[in-house]
Amino acid sequence: QDWAVLGQKLQVLRSLLAPIEGCLRLKPFFDTAAEVFANLHRTYVDGAAMRKWWADVLLKSSAYEYGPSGMRRHEVEAYNGWLVQFLAGTEKIKANDLRA
């Protein structure tokens, strides 16, 4: 039930900030957060139906690929999964930018 409440709380926050949304420019963030929260709730309800979504956590791919980050032991130039969009607010992050 917490996952469903999370989406409701996001909607309340979105409504509270609606008068100043033009200044804050949070629409893309709210849209992405709403999608992620809804998918987290769907995972709780029926995890098997969400396999593709979880497979795309770091890298979007047209095929299911499993293993560490869905990789087959080769490096990628950039990560473009839903977690990148949710946390960084961008379509992709170059792998070199993540290196310490």
N, C-alpha and C positions, 0 to 999 in steps of 0.2 A: 504494500500500500504506500510505502514511503516514496517509491518511484513515481506513482501517480500524483502524489502531493507535490513533489518537486516541480512537475510541469505546471501545476496550478499556481504555485508560488512564483514561478517565472512569469506567468501571465499577469499576476497581481503587480509585480515589479514593473513589468512592461507598461501596464496601465498607469501606474504612478508617475513614470518618467515620460509618458506620452506628450505632455505639454512642452517639454524641452528636448524631445527626441531630435529635432532638427539641428540643435546645437551639438548634441552628444554623438549623433550619427551611429546609434547602436542597433539599427534595424538588422544589419547583417549578423551581428553577434546574437541578437535575440532569435533570429530565424535559425541559425545554426544550433544554438543551445536548445531550442524547442525540439528540433529534429533529434538531437542526441538524447535528450531526456525521454522523448517518446520511444526511441529505440531501446534505451535502457529498460524502460517499463515493459516493452514487448519481449525483451530478453528474459525478464523475470517471469512473465506469463508463459512464454513458449520459446525457450532458448534455441530449440532445434530450427525454428523458422528464421532465426537471425544469424545463421552461420556465415552467409555471404557478407553481411554487415561487419561482423567481427573479423572476417578474413581481410577486410579492407581497412583495418584499424590504422596501419602505417602506410600501406601502399594500395592504391586502387588498382584492381586487376579485373579483366573480363573472365578470368578462370580462377577457380579455387586453387590457391597455393598455400601450403602449410609448411611449418617449420619456423625457425626464428625469423620473425618479421616477414614471413612468407617468402623468404629468399632461398635460393638454391646455391648458397655459398659463393655469391658474387656481390660486388658492391653496386650500389645505385648512386645516381647523380643527385636525386632529390626524393624526398618523401612527400606524398600527396594524399595520404589517407584522412579519414574523418577526424582522427585525433589531432592531427596537425591543424586542420581548419578550426576545430573547436578551441584548442589551447592557444594557438598563435594568431588566429584570425586572418590567415593567408592561405592561398590555394596550395602552396608547396613550400618546403624548406630545403635548401641545398644541403646535402650530406656534409659537405665541407664546413658549413656554418655551425654544425653540431659538434664538431671535434673540439676537444679541449686543448 
